[in-house]
Every structure is written in structure tokens, then in C-alpha cells.
Amino acid sequence: MTASWSAVRAESDPSPAPVTLDEAARHASDAAGWVEENWSTWLNTGLRIALIIAVALALRMLVRRALTKLIERMNRSAQAVEGTTLGGLLVNAERRRQRSEAIGSVLRSIASFLIMGTAGLMVLGAFSINLAPLLASAGVAGVAIGFGARNLVTDFLSGVFMIMEDQYGVGDSIDAGVASGEVVEVGLRVTKLRGENGAIWYVRNGEIKRIGNLSQGWATAAVDVTVRPTEDLDRVKALIGEVADEVAKAEPWNEQLWGPVEVLGLTEVMLDSMTFRVSAKTMPGKALGVERELRWRIKRAFDAAGVRIVGGLPQQGEEQVPDPTAGVAAPSAFASHTSPQSIAASPIPPTNLSK
């Protein structure tokens, strides 16, 4: 009875049985043996991971430093060109610096992503993780994202090449096909333009198929001067030459003109007019102002010399030749008796009703 009561009491008691010294020693020896068996694997894995991270960080630092040196060399070459007479006009060192820094930032980001991404995959491989499903999933996800964001990728790549090739910059006047105006901001995805009416145009870089930059190099100011065909060609050319000399010496046109004002010759000869083409090489973006000034001065010089531009009022003492056809009326279909209109308008002859 006492034995059965002790068994029932032992079964109903939830407290665990006390661990003996032999069992504790056995568990400790098993743990020590497991650590002793795997410590070399842990050490090798840790050293491999540390080596991968150290090599990745060192390689990333070397690549970023090399890109920084390349950007500095590009800036020094721009400053050397700026020291020359023509180079200071054609090359904007500050713009060149900003473009090179933007390119360097993009290249450094791409290099860091590739190096650290590769290092991360190698670390996962050091933990004996199967990378095949991960890479397959990443490939499928990349294809799906590529199809869904192909316009974004196109815009980004187009923006990178536009910056690298220096197709335009902030402050340039460009014609991008879909919009035209002054460049306000150049981004890797979108270019902001301010139009003539003040509107801001957001143009995706992937949509730009052609670019006409009106602010690079030099511009051409072209003016057409139309006079009567009876004017003396040498006299008209001499008057335009005097105006050109005045413009070349006056402020601020002497700085905006990059070449002499030339009379290219006659571009059109008609019965009642002839047209002279006047051209000059100017600073980029200054062609319209030079054209207006040339027209202003040429008109004043012609008025002072008595040279009349076609379309002006007749001078005193000059009679206009009357038009001989002004008093002649237009021909009428009723003038001919045989015409259908005349026959239809003729009266109907009376009929004899007595018969």
C-alpha cells in the first residue's frame, strides 16, 4: 500500500527529477566534444567572411579613389584650356566641374553597388547557403522589373550619356524637339526647360530624339536687306560696310561679335526687288540682339543716303506709274450673243395664237 501510494505521488508531482552529477558531467563532455569538433569550421568561416569584407572594402576604396583622381584630372585639363584666349570663351570650367562630379558620383555609386553586392553573395555562400534559388528569383524579378520600368531605365541611361557627352547644361538654350527653351535643371531622368512664355517643361530624357544646342560654340546673325533693283550695288554694299564698322566699334556689340560683318551677296533678284544677305559670327545666344541692331542701323543709314527699302513710301518728285488695267472692267459672259448666259437671258419670241 505504501509503495503504490509513493508511485501515484511521483506521477502526480510536476517537478522534474533532480539531475545527478554523472548526468551533468556527461552533458558537459558532449557539449565540449561538439565545440571541439566544429570550432575549426567556425574559425574558417569567420576568417573567410572577414577576408571577403576586407577585400571588398579595400577594392571599393581603391576604385573610388581612382575615379576621384580621374575627375580631378578632367578638371585640371578644363582649367588649362580655360587659360587660353579662345578656350576661355568656349569652355566653362564651372560647368565642366559640375558635369565631371555628376559623372563621378554615378560611377562611384555603380562601383560600390557591384563590389558590395558581390561581397554579400560571397558571404552568403560562406554560410553554405544555396544561392541558385536566390539568383534565379533575382533574375526573374529583374526581368519583371525591367519590363515594367523599361521607360525609367531608358530615361536613366539617356541622362547618363547626355551628361557624359556634355550635350547641354544649365543655362543653355536648346531645341529638344518636344520642347524648346532654356535649361533650368539637368537630371538623370528628367530635364527641366523654361519656355519663351515662362512655362516649365519637364522632358523625359528617353523622349529626346534630337537636341539642337544654341549656346555652344558660336551663333550666326543673318539679316536680309531688300532694296529696289535700280539701286547701285556698290553703293549699297559700301553703306552696309560703314554700318558694320560702326557696330564693330560700339559697345557692347564689339564683344558680342566674333567676326566681321560680311555682305555675302545677292540671294534673290526679282523684277521689283533685290535682296542682300548680311551675316556675322556672334557669341552663342546673342544672334537675335545683333540682328536687331544691324537692321536698326542699316535702316537709318539707308534713310540718310536716300536708299529706299522695298515697301516704303515713294520719295518726293517720284511719280507712280498708273496701272493701265485699273479702268478696264472684267469681261462679261453676256457680251457674246452666242454664249449660254446671253441666250438664257434673251426674251422669248411671241407665238401666233390665231392659228
VOBA-1610 file (N, C-alpha, C; in pm, whole numbers, padded with zeros to 5 digits, always signed):
BEGIN
Met+00083-00121+00000Met+00000+00000+00000Met+00085+00124+00000Thr+00191+00120+00080Thr+00281+00235+00086Thr+00355+00253-00043Ala+00397+00147-00111Ala+00469+00156-00238Ala+00380+00212-00348Ser+00252+00164-00354Ser+00160+00215-00457Ser+00131+00363-00435Trp+00119+00403-00311Trp+00094+00546-00282Trp+00212+00630-00324Ser+00332+00586-00308Ser+00453+00659-00349Ser+00460+00672-00500Ala+00420+00566-00574Ala+00422+00572-00721Ala+00322+00672-00773Val+00199+00672-00710Val+00096+00768-00753Val+00141+00909-00724Arg+00205+00929-00611Arg+00253+01063-00575Arg+00365+01109-00669Ala+00451+01019-00711Ala+00559+01056-00803Ala+00504+01094-00939Glu+00396+01020-00985Glu+00337+01054-01114Glu+00265+01187-01111Ser+00200+01222-01000Ser+00124+01347-00991Ser+00212+01467-00963Asp+00336+01451-00924Asp+00425+01563-00892Asp+00484+01618-01022Pro+00458+01746-01062Pro+00508+01802-01191Pro+00654+01840-01184Ser+00719+01851-01075Ser+00858+01896-01066Ser+00949+01791-01124Pro+01051+01833-01206Pro+01142+01736-01269Pro+01228+01667-01165Ala+01279+01559-01211Ala+01365+01483-01121Ala+01500+01551-01110Pro+01564+01549-00999Pro+01694+01615-00984Pro+01800+01549-01070Val+01890+01637-01128Val+01997+01588-01215Val+02114+01548-01127Thr+02165+01437-01159Thr+02277+01388-01081Thr+02407+01442-01137Leu+02514+01427-01063Leu+02646+01475-01106Leu+02695+01399-01228Asp+02665+01275-01236Asp+02709+01197-01352Asp+02643+01245-01482Glu+02511+01275-01471Glu+02442+01325-01592Glu+02496+01461-01633Ala+02523+01553-01538Ala+02577+01685-01570Ala+02714+01673-01634Ala+02795+01583-01581Ala+02929+01564-01640Ala+02918+01509-01781Arg+02821+01421-01802Arg+02805+01364-01935Arg+02761+01471-02036His+02665+01560-01998His+02620+01667-02088His+02734+01765-02117Ala+02813+01798-02016Ala+02924+01891-02036Ala+03028+01834-02130Ser+03052+01705-02115Ser+03150+01642-02204Ser+03099+01638-02349Asp+02967+01615-02366Asp+02908+01614-02502Asp+02919+01753-02565Ala+02889+01859-02487Ala+02898+01995-02541Ala+03041+02031-02577Ala+03134+01993-02490Ala+03274+02023-02518Ala+03321+01949-02642Gly+03276+01823-02657Gly+03313+01748-02776Gly+03256+01810-02903Trp+03128+01860-02897Trp+03067+01922-03017Trp+03139+02052-03055Val+03176+02131-02953Val+03251+02254-02980Val+03387+02222-03037Glu+03451+02118-02980Glu+03583+02080-03029Glu+03577+02030-03172Glu+03468+01966-03209Glu+03455+01916-03345Glu+03426+02028-03447Asn+03356+02135-03405Asn+03310+02237-03500Asn+03385+02370-03489Trp+03474+02383-03394Trp+03538+02514-03378Trp+03626+02548-03498Ser+03686+02450-03560Ser+03769+02478-03678Ser+03683+02528-03795Thr+03563+02470-03810Thr+03473+02516-03916Thr+03429+02660-03892Trp+03396+02689-03764Trp+03357+02827-03731Trp+03471+02924-03757Leu+03590+02886-03719Leu+03704+02974-03738Leu+03731+02998-03887Asn+03725+02891-03966Asn+03747+02906-04109Asn+03640+02995-04173Thr+03514+02973-04132Thr+03406+03055-04188Thr+03421+03201-04148Gly+03453+03226-04022Gly+03471+03365-03977Gly+03586+03434-04047Leu+03699+03361-04059Leu+03812+03421-04128Leu+03781+03445-04276Arg+03706+03357-04338Arg+03669+03376-04479Arg+03580+03497-04496Ile+03482+03510-04406Ile+03391+03626-04414Ile+03468+03756-04390Ala+03556+03756-04290Ala+03635+03876-04263Ala+03726+03911-04381Leu+03783+03808-04445Leu+03868+03834-04561Leu+03786+03890-04678Ile+03666+03837-04701Ile+03580+03887-04808Ile+03544+04033-04785Ile+03505+04065-04661Ile+03467+04203-04630Ile+03586+04297-04643Ala+03702+04253-04594Ala+03821+04339-04603Ala+03861+04364-04748Val+03860+04258-04830Val+03895+04276-04972Val+03793+04365-05042Ala+03665+04349-05011Ala+03561+04431-05075Ala+03578+04579-05037Leu+03603+04605-04908Leu+03620+04744-04866Leu+03746+04806-04927Ala+03854+04728-04932Ala+03977+04781-04993Ala+03959+04807-05142Leu+03894+04713-05211Leu+03871+04732-05355Leu+03779+04850-05381Arg+03677+04865-05296Arg+03586+04979-05311Arg+03659+05110-05290Met+03747+05115-05190Met+03823+05237-05164Met+03917+05270-05280Leu+03982+05167-05335Leu+04075+05190-05447Leu+04001+05239-05571Val+03886+05179-05600Val+03810+05220-05719Val+03758+05362-05702Arg+03706+05395-05586Arg+03655+05531-05563Arg+03769+05633-05570Arg+03886+05596-05518Arg+04000+05689-05525Arg+04045+05707-05670Ala+04046+05599-05747Ala+04085+05611-05888Ala+03986+05699-05964Leu+03857+05684-05936Leu+03758+05769-06003Leu+03774+05915-05961Thr+03805+05939-05835Thr+03826+06076-05788Thr+03947+06139-05857Lys+04055+06061-05873Lys+04173+06112-05944Lys+04141+06144-06089Leu+04059+06058-06151Leu+04021+06083-06290Leu+03940+06211-06303Ile+03849+06235-06210Ile+03768+06356-06214Ile+03856+06479-06193Glu+03951+06471-06100Glu+04042+06584-06078Glu+04126+06612-06202Arg+04169+06508-06271Arg+04247+06529-06393Arg+04161+06596-06501Met+04035+06558-06512Met+03946+06623-06607Met+03929+06771-06574Asn+03916+06803-06445Asn+03902+06943-06405Asn+04029+07023-06434Arg+04146+06962-06413Arg+04271+07033-06443Arg+04286+07060-06592Ser+04245+06964-06676Ser+04252+06987-06820Ser+04158+07098-06862Ala+04041+07107-06798Ala+03947+07216-06830Ala+04004+07351-06788Gln+04071+07357-06673Gln+04131+07482-06630Gln+04246+07523-06720Ala+04321+07425-06773Ala+04430+07458-06864Ala+04377+07515-06995Val+04267+07459-07045Val+04208+07512-07168Val+04148+07649-07144Glu+04096+07671-07024Glu+04034+07800-06994Glu+04139+07912-06995Gly+04264+07882-06971Gly+04366+07986-06969Gly+04395+08046-07104Thr+04359+07978-07214Thr+04382+08032-07347Thr+04274+08134-07382Thr+04299+08208-07492Thr+04206+08314-07530Thr+04074+08256-07578Leu+04082+08162-07674Leu+03959+08104-07727Leu+03899+08003-07631Gly+03984+07934-07555Gly+03931+07835-07462Gly+03848+07895-07352Gly+03882+08015-07308Gly+03802+08081-07205Gly+03663+08114-07252Leu+03646+08130-07386Leu+03515+08160-07440Leu+03434+08035-07468Leu+03502+07927-07505Leu+03431+07807-07545Leu+03409+07710-07430Val+03492+07713-07326Val+03485+07616-07218Val+03447+07686-07089Asn+03345+07636-07024Asn+03303+07686-06894Asn+03356+07589-06789Ala+03459+07633-06713Ala+03523+07543-06618Ala+03428+07499-06508Glu+03341+07589-06462Glu+03248+07553-06357Glu+03148+07449-06406Arg+03101+07467-06528Arg+03009+07369-06584Arg+03080+07236-06606Arg+03204+07241-06652Arg+03282+07119-06671Arg+03303+07048-06537Arg+03326+07125-06431Arg+03346+07066-06300Arg+03218+06998-06251Gln+03105+07065-06265Gln+02980+07007-06221Gln+02948+06879-06299Arg+02973+06880-06430Arg+02946+06762-06511Arg+03036+06646-06470Ser+03164+06675-06448Ser+03256+06568-06408Ser+03221+06513-06270Glu+03179+06598-06178Glu+03139+06550-06047Glu+03013+06463-06054Ala+02919+06501-06140Ala+02799+06419-06156Ala+02834+06282-06213Ile+02922+06281-06313Ile+02964+06154-06371Ile+03038+06070-06267Gly+03128+06134-06189Gly+03200+06061-06085Gly+03109+06004-05980Ser+03005+06079-05942Ser+02911+06029-05841Ser+02837+05906-05892Val+02795+05910-06018Val+02724+05795-06076Val+02816+05674-06084Leu+02940+05694-06130Leu+03033+05582-06141Leu+03070+05525-06005Arg+03089+05611-05906Arg+03120+05561-05772Arg+03004+05481-05714Ser+02882+05526-05737Ser+02767+05452-05687Ser+02755+05315-05754Ile+02776+05312-05885Ile+02768+05184-05956Ile+02878+05089-05909Ala+03001+05140-05892Ala+03110+05056-05847Ala+03085+05002-05706Ser+03036+05087-05617Ser+03006+05042-05481Ser+02897+04935-05481Phe+02795+04953-05562Phe+02686+04855-05567Phe+02737+04720-05616Leu+02817+04721-05722Leu+02866+04595-05776Leu+02960+04525-05679Ile+03053+04600-05619Ile+03151+04538-05530Ile+03085+04484-05403Met+03003+04566-05338Met+02940+04522-05213Met+02835+04415-05239Gly+02765+04422-05354Gly+02669+04316-05386Gly+02737+04183-05406Thr+02850+04183-05477Thr+02926+04059-05496Thr+02978+04006-05362Ala+03027+04096-05277Ala+03076+04054-05146Ala+02963+03994-05062Gly+02843+04050-05068Gly+02730+03995-04994Gly+02695+03854-05040Leu+02697+03830-05171Leu+02670+03696-05221Leu+02777+03597-05177Met+02903+03641-05175Met+03011+03553-05130Met+02998+03522-04980Val+02952+03617-04901Val+02932+03592-04758Val+02820+03489-04737Leu+02712+03502-04815Leu+02606+03402-04805Leu+02655+03264-04847Gly+02742+03261-04948Gly+02799+03133-04988Gly+02889+03074-04882Ala+02955+03158-04801Ala+03040+03108-04693Ala+02959+03039-04585Phe+02831+03074-04570Phe+02744+03008-04473Phe+02678+02883-04531Ser+02727+02838-04646Ser+02674+02718-04712Ser+02528+02733-04750Ile+02490+02854-04788Ile+02354+02881-04833Ile+02350+02861-04984Asn+02253+02785-05031Asn+02239+02760-05174Asn+02192+02888-05243Leu+02278+02943-05328Leu+02246+03069-05395Leu+02171+03052-05525Ala+02158+02930-05573Ala+02090+02909-05701Ala+01945+02955-05698Pro+01863+02916-05598Pro+01725+02968-05597Pro+01720+03120-05581Leu+01812+03175-05499Leu+01814+03319-05479Leu+01847+03393-05608Leu+01949+03344-05680Leu+01987+03410-05806Leu+01878+03393-05912Ala+01813+03276-05913Ala+01705+03256-06008Ala+01588+03350-05979Ser+01553+03362-05849Ser+01445+03454-05813Ser+01482+03598-05846Ala+01607+03634-05819Ala+01651+03770-05851Ala+01648+03795-06001Gly+01685+03692-06080Gly+01680+03708-06225Gly+01539+03728-06276Val+01446+03647-06224Val+01306+03662-06265Val+01252+03799-06223Ala+01282+03838-06099Ala+01237+03970-06053Ala+01299+04082-06136Gly+01429+04066-06172Gly+01493+04168-06255Gly+01430+04180-06391Val+01394+04065-06452Val+01328+04069-06582Val+01192+04137-06572Ala+01116+04103-06466Ala+00984+04164-06449Ala+00995+04314-06426Ile+01089+04354-06341Ile+01108+04497-06316Ile+01157+04566-06442Gly+01244+04497-06519Gly+01294+04557-06642Gly+01183+04583-06742Phe+01090+04488-06757Phe+00977+04510-06847Phe+00884+04619-06795Gly+00863+04622-06664Gly+00771+04721-06610Gly+00831+04861-06605Ala+00963+04869-06584Ala+01027+05000-06570Ala+01125+05027-06684Arg+01091+04979-06805Arg+01183+04998-06917Arg+01195+05146-06954Asn+01085+05221-06938Asn+01094+05365-06967Asn+01187+05435-06867Leu+01178+05391-06741Leu+01265+05451-06639Leu+01411+05419-06667Val+01439+05295-06707Val+01577+05257-06740Val+01626+05334-06862Thr+01539+05350-06962Thr+01577+05425-07082Thr+01607+05571-07049Asp+01523+05631-06964Asp+01547+05769-06924Asp+01679+05783-06849Phe+01705+05688-06760Phe+01828+05694-06679Phe+01952+05682-06767Leu+01953+05583-06857Leu+02070+05564-06943Leu+02089+05683-07037Ser+01978+05737-07090Ser+01989+05855-07176Ser+02045+05974-07100Gly+02002+05992-06974Gly+02055+06101-06894Gly+02203+06086-06864Val+02247+05963-06839Val+02389+05940-06813Val+02473+05976-06935Phe+02431+05932-07054Phe+02508+05961-07174Phe+02502+06110-07210Met+02390+06176-07182Met+02382+06320-07209Met+02481+06397-07123Ile+02492+06357-06997Ile+02586+06424-06908Ile+02730+06393-06948Met+02757+06266-06981Met+02894+06229-07018Met+02938+06298-07146Glu+02850+06312-07243Glu+02885+06374-07370Glu+02871+06525-07368Asp+02823+06581-07258Asp+02807+06726-07245Asp+02725+06782-07360Gln+02608+06722-07382Gln+02522+06768-07489Gln+02460+06904-07457Tyr+02431+06930-07332Tyr+02380+07060-07289Tyr+02400+07071-07140Gly+02383+07193-07089Gly+02400+07219-06947Gly+02302+07326-06901Val+02306+07355-06773Val+02217+07456-06716Val+02251+07592-06777Gly+02149+07662-06824Gly+02168+07792-06886Gly+02173+07790-07037Asp+02184+07670-07098Asp+02187+07661-07244Asp+02046+07675-07300Ser+02038+07731-07419Ser+01912+07736-07494Ser+01914+07622-07595Ile+01820+07531-07581Ile+01820+07412-07665Ile+01683+07392-07728Asp+01682+07316-07837Asp+01560+07270-07902Asp+01561+07119-07893Ala+01477+07065-07805Ala+01474+06921-07780Ala+01369+06848-07862Gly+01309+06914-07959Gly+01207+06851-08040Gly+01070+06861-07976Val+01051+06797-07862Val+00922+06803-07793Val+00902+06936-07722Ala+01008+07006-07691Ala+01001+07136-07625Ala+01132+07209-07649Ser+01127+07340-07634Ser+01246+07422-07652Ser+01246+07531-07546Gly+01364+07578-07510Gly+01377+07683-07410Gly+01512+07677-07343Glu+01522+07744-07229Glu+01647+07749-07153Glu+01649+07637-07049Val+01762+07568-07040Val+01775+07456-06948Val+01784+07509-06805Val+01693+07463-06720Val+01689+07503-06581Val+01758+07400-06492Glu+01737+07273-06523Glu+01795+07165-06441Glu+01815+07043-06528Val+01928+06976-06510Val+01960+06854-06583Val+01966+06740-06482Gly+01878+06643-06498Gly+01875+06527-06410Gly+01901+06401-06489Leu+01917+06290-06416Leu+01939+06163-06483Leu+01813+06107-06546Arg+01697+06156-06506Arg+01571+06108-06562Arg+01495+06216-06637Val+01495+06338-06585Val+01413+06446-06641Val+01500+06569-06660Thr+01476+06641-06768Thr+01538+06771-06795Thr+01431+06878-06788Lys+01457+06985-06712Lys+01362+07095-06696Lys+01402+07209-06788Leu+01304+07256-06867Leu+01325+07367-06960Leu+01226+07477-06928Arg+01271+07602-06942Arg+01182+07717-06928Arg+01157+07772-07068Gly+01030+07767-07110Gly+00993+07811-07243Gly+00992+07962-07256Glu+00959+08008-07379Glu+00958+08151-07405Glu+00850+08224-07326Asn+00738+08157-07300Asn+00630+08220-07223Asn+00645+08200-07072Gly+00758+08146-07029Gly+00783+08126-06886Gly+00741+07992-06832Ala+00681+07908-06914Ala+00636+07776-06867Ala+00755+07684-06844Ile+00745+07597-06743Ile+00847+07498-06713Ile+00806+07367-06780Trp+00894+07316-06865Trp+00869+07189-06934Trp+00955+07081-06869Tyr+00889+06971-06832Tyr+00958+06854-06777Tyr+00967+06750-06890Val+01084+06734-06943Val+01105+06646-07058Val+01183+06523-07012Arg+01128+06405-07034Arg+01198+06282-07002Arg+01315+06264-07098Asn+01428+06225-07045Asn+01547+06211-07128Asn+01532+06104-07234Gly+01453+06001-07207Gly+01433+05896-07307Gly+01348+05941-07424Glu+01272+06051-07411Glu+01188+06101-07519Glu+01262+06196-07611Ile+01381+06238-07573Ile+01456+06333-07655Ile+01528+06255-07764Lys+01485+06274-07888Lys+01546+06205-08002Lys+01654+06290-08068Arg+01643+06420-08061Arg+01743+06510-08118Arg+01754+06634-08029Ile+01870+06696-08030Ile+01895+06814-07948Ile+01969+06916-08033Gly+01914+07036-08038Gly+01983+07148-08103Gly+02025+07248-07997Asn+02155+07256-07970Asn+02207+07346-07867Asn+02242+07478-07932Leu+02177+07585-07889Leu+02201+07717-07943Leu+02301+07797-07862Ser+02361+07736-07762Ser+02452+07808-07672Ser+02593+07753-07672Gln+02625+07662-07759Gln+02759+07607-07765Gln+02832+07660-07888Gly+02962+07686-07871Gly+03043+07732-07983Gly+03013+07876-08017Trp+02946+07898-08129Trp+02914+08033-08173Trp+02781+08029-08248Ala+02724+08147-08269Ala+02597+08161-08340Ala+02618+08251-08462Thr+02521+08251-08550Thr+02527+08329-08673Thr+02410+08425-08678Ala+02440+08553-08695Ala+02338+08656-08714Ala+02324+08683-08863Ala+02207+08657-08919Ala+02181+08675-09062Ala+02069+08775-09082Val+02092+08874-09168Val+01994+08979-09196Val+01980+08990-09348Asp+01856+08990-09396Asp+01826+09009-09537Asp+01779+09153-09559Val+01845+09224-09650Val+01812+09363-09681Val+01758+09367-09824Thr+01632+09407-09839Thr+01565+09410-09970Thr+01551+09554-10016Val+01606+09584-10133Val+01601+09718-10190Val+01549+09709-10333Arg+01532+09827-10396Arg+01485+09830-10534Arg+01592+09780-10630Pro+01555+09725-10741Pro+01656+09675-10835Pro+01733+09785-10907Thr+01686+09911-10897Thr+01756+10021-10964Thr+01868+10080-10878Glu+01885+10032-10754Glu+01990+10087-10668Glu+02128+10039-10714Asp+02228+10122-10684Asp+02365+10089-10719Asp+02418+09984-10622Leu+02464+09870-10675Leu+02509+09761-10589Leu+02630+09801-10505Asp+02727+09869-10567Asp+02846+09909-10492Asp+02812+10008-10382Arg+02718+10097-10409Arg+02679+10197-10309Arg+02610+10131-10191Val+02520+10038-10218Val+02450+09967-10110Val+02550+09887-10027Lys+02644+09821-10094Lys+02743+09743-10021Lys+02832+09833-09936Ala+02868+09950-09986Ala+02950+10043-09909Ala+02876+10093-09786Leu+02746+10121-09800Leu+02667+10167-09685Leu+02661+10058-09577Ile+02638+09935-09620Ile+02634+09825-09522Ile+02770+09807-09456Gly+02879+09825-09531Gly+03012+09815-09473Gly+03038+09922-09368Glu+02990+10044-09392Glu+03003+10150-09291Glu+02927+10117-09164Val+02806+10062-09182Val+02728+10020-09065Val+02800+09909-08990Ala+02862+09818-09061Ala+02934+09708-08996Ala+03051+09760-08915Asp+03123+09859-08967Asp+03235+09917-08892Asp+03186+09987-08766Glu+03073+10055-08775Glu+03018+10123-08657Glu+02978+10022-08549Val+02913+09913-08591Val+02870+09812-08494Val+02991+09744-08430Ala+03097+09719-08508Ala+03216+09652-08454Ala+03290+09737-08352Lys+03272+09868-08355Lys+03341+09957-08262Lys+03254+09998-08144Ala+03124+09978-08153Ala+03033+10025-08049Ala+03021+09921-07939Glu+02991+09970-07817Glu+02967+09884-07702Glu+02818+09850-07695Pro+02779+09731-07656Pro+02860+09612-07624Pro+02874+09517-07741Trp+02844+09568-07862Trp+02843+09479-07978Trp+02984+09433-08017Asn+03086+09511-07981Asn+03222+09470-08016Asn+03263+09343-07942Glu+03203+09317-07825Glu+03233+09194-07753Glu+03147+09078-07801Gln+03028+09107-07849Gln+02939+09001-07893Gln+02970+08953-08034Leu+03037+09036-08113Leu+03076+08995-08248Leu+03208+08919-08242Trp+03209+08800-08298Trp+03329+08717-08303Trp+03393+08717-08441Gly+03341+08798-08530Gly+03395+08805-08665Gly+03339+08928-08733Pro+03394+08966-08848Pro+03345+09084-08919Pro+03207+09060-08978Val+03132+09169-08991Val+03003+09164-09058Val+03028+09161-09209Glu+02982+09057-09275Glu+03010+09037-09416Glu+02883+09046-09499Val+02897+09105-09619Val+02790+09105-09717Val+02815+08987-09810Leu+02734+08884-09795Leu+02757+08761-09871Leu+02719+08775-10017Gly+02638+08874-10050Gly+02598+08895-10189Gly+02448+08893-10205Leu+02405+08883-10329Leu+02263+08882-10361Leu+02208+08741-10347Thr+02105+08728-10270Thr+02040+08598-10254Thr+01915+08586-10339Glu+01861+08699-10385Glu+01740+08696-10466Glu+01731+08821-10550Val+01703+08806-10680Val+01686+08919-10772Val+01552+08900-10842Met+01461+08997-10818Met+01328+08994-10878Met+01310+09115-10967Leu+01193+09125-11032Leu+01166+09239-11118Leu+01150+09368-11038Asp+01101+09356-10916Asp+01075+09476-10836Asp+01161+09485-10712Ser+01256+09393-10690Ser+01338+09397-10569Ser+01461+09310-10587Met+01559+09336-10501Met+01677+09250-10489Met+01716+09245-10343Thr+01767+09130-10299Thr+01791+09105-10157Thr+01939+09078-10133Phe+01995+09152-10034Phe+02133+09133-09989Phe+02132+09049-09862Arg+02225+08955-09851Arg+02239+08875-09730Arg+02360+08925-09651Val+02334+08967-09525Val+02438+09016-09434Val+02451+08915-09321Ser+02575+08873-09292Ser+02598+08769-09193Ser+02713+08808-09103Ala+02707+08761-08977Ala+02814+08787-08879Ala+02815+08673-08778Lys+02934+08635-08734Lys+02952+08533-08631Lys+02951+08601-08494Thr+02866+08551-08402Thr+02847+08616-08273Thr+02868+08516-08160Met+02862+08568-08039Met+02864+08483-07921Met+02738+08397-07918Pro+02744+08278-07857Pro+02624+08194-07851Pro+02513+08262-07773Gly+02394+08262-07832Gly+02278+08321-07769Gly+02263+08471-07791Lys+02352+08533-07867Lys+02347+08678-07890Lys+02312+08714-08034Ala+02274+08617-08114Ala+02249+08643-08256Ala+02127+08734-08276Leu+02021+08713-08199Leu+01900+08792-08219Leu+01925+08939-08189Gly+01997+08968-08082Gly+02027+09108-08049Gly+02112+09175-08155Val+02210+09103-08209Val+02294+09160-08315Val+02212+09183-08441Glu+02120+09094-08474Glu+02036+09112-08592Glu+01948+09236-08578Arg+01890+09256-08460Arg+01806+09376-08441Arg+01889+09504-08455Glu+02009+09505-08399Glu+02092+09624-08408Glu+02136+09650-08553Leu+02167+09547-08627Leu+02205+09565-08767Leu+02088+09620-08849Arg+01970+09568-08829Arg+01853+09620-08902Arg+01830+09767-08868Trp+01842+09802-08741Trp+01821+09940-08696Trp+01920+10034-08764Arg+02046+10000-08761Arg+02149+10089-08815Arg+02145+10092-08968Ile+02117+09980-09033Ile+02108+09979-09179Ile+01992+10064-09227Lys+01880+10057-09157Lys+01764+10139-09196Lys+01795+10287-09181Arg+01861+10327-09074Arg+01896+10467-09056Arg+01996+10513-09161Ala+02094+10429-09194Ala+02192+10466-09295Ala+02128+10477-09433Phe+02034+10391-09466Phe+01967+10398-09595Phe+01878+10522-09604Asp+01810+10555-09496Asp+01727+10676-09497Asp+01812+10801-09517Ala+01929+10804-09452Ala+02015+10922-09467Ala+02075+10931-09607Ala+02098+10817-09673Ala+02159+10817-09806Ala+02056+10818-09917Gly+01930+10813-09885Gly+01827+10813-09988Gly+01803+10680-10055Val+01848+10572-09995Val+01824+10438-10048Val+01693+10387-09990Arg+01602+10354-10080Arg+01469+10316-10033Arg+01458+10164-10028Ile+01411+10115-09915Ile+01384+09973-09898Ile+01249+09942-09961Val+01238+09830-10024Val+01114+09791-10089Val+01001+09786-09989Gly+00891+09852-10024Gly+00776+09857-09935Gly+00760+09991-09869Gly+00858+10084-09883Gly+00847+10216-09821Gly+00763+10311-09905Leu+00741+10431-09852Leu+00665+10532-09923Leu+00747+10590-10038Pro+00685+10634-10147Pro+00760+10692-10258Pro+00821+10825-10217Gln+00941+10854-10271Gln+01007+10979-10240Gln+00943+11095-10315Gln+00973+11217-10273Gln+00918+11335-10337Gln+00972+11348-10479Gly+00885+11387-10571Gly+00926+11400-10710Gly+00920+11273-10788Glu+00892+11165-10724Glu+00882+11036-10792Glu+00737+11004-10817Glu+00699+10985-10940Glu+00562+10958-10977Glu+00542+10808-10992Gln+00427+10770-10946Gln+00393+10630-10961Gln+00335+10604-11100Val+00375+10497-11160Val+00323+10461-11292Val+00184+10403-11275Pro+00082+10467-11342Pro-00054+10415-11324Pro-00069+10277-11388Asp-00157+10202-11330Asp-00185+10068-11380Asp-00280+10078-11498Pro-00239+10036-11619Pro-00329+10052-11736Pro-00454+09965-11728Thr-00452+09864-11646Thr-00569+09776-11636Thr-00664+09816-11524Ala-00634+09931-11460Ala-00719+09968-11346Ala-00859+10007-11390Gly-00873+10074-11510Gly-01006+10118-11555Gly-01074+10020-11647Val-01022+09908-11668Val-01082+09808-11757Val-01164+09713-11673Ala-01291+09698-11713Ala-01379+09609-11640Ala-01351+09464-11678Ala-01390+09379-11592Ala-01372+09236-11618Ala-01463+09191-11731Pro-01421+09100-11813Pro-01506+09053-11924Pro-01632+08986-11871Ser-01742+09006-11947Ser-01871+08952-11906Ser-01915+08846-12005Ala-01982+08746-11953Ala-02034+08639-12039Ala-02150+08686-12126Phe-02215+08799-12088Phe-02329+08849-12165Phe-02286+08931-12286Ala-02157+08959-12301Ala-02111+09037-12415Ala-02121+08959-12545Ser-02121+08827-12538Ser-02134+08744-12658Ser-02278+08699-12672His-02336+08717-12789His-02477+08677-12811His-02493+08527-12821Thr-02384+08458-12847Thr-02394+08313-12862Thr-02363+08237-12733Ser-02331+08308-12628Ser-02298+08240-12503Ser-02425+08184-12438Pro-02414+08077-12363Pro-02535+08021-12297Pro-02601+08121-12203Gln-02522+08203-12136Gln-02581+08302-12046Gln-02664+08405-12122Ser-02611+08451-12239Ser-02686+08550-12319Ser-02812+08490-12378Ile-02803+08366-12425Ile-02923+08301-12481Ile-03028+08281-12374Ala-02986+08244-12255Ala-03083+08223-12148Ala-03149+08352-12105Ala-03078+08466-12118Ala-03135+08594-12076Ala-03212+08666-12185Ser-03209+08614-12309Ser-03282+08680-12420Ser-03431+08657-12405Pro-03517+08753-12448Pro-03663+08736-12432Pro-03716+08625-12522Ile-03826+08565-12479Ile-03891+08458-12556Ile-03974+08522-12667Pro-03958+08479-12793Pro-04036+08540-12901Pro-04185+08507-12885Pro-04272+08604-12923Pro-04418+08579-12907Pro-04466+08473-13006Thr-04567+08400-12967Thr-04625+08296-13053Thr-04755+08345-13111Asn-04794+08296-13234Asn-04918+08335-13302Asn-05028+08243-13255Leu-05122+08297-13176Leu-05230+08216-13121Leu-05351+08210-13212Ser-05351+08294-13323Ser-05470+08293-13413Ser-05481+08165-13488Lys-05373+08102-13518Lys-05380+07973-13585Lys-05429+07866-13489
//
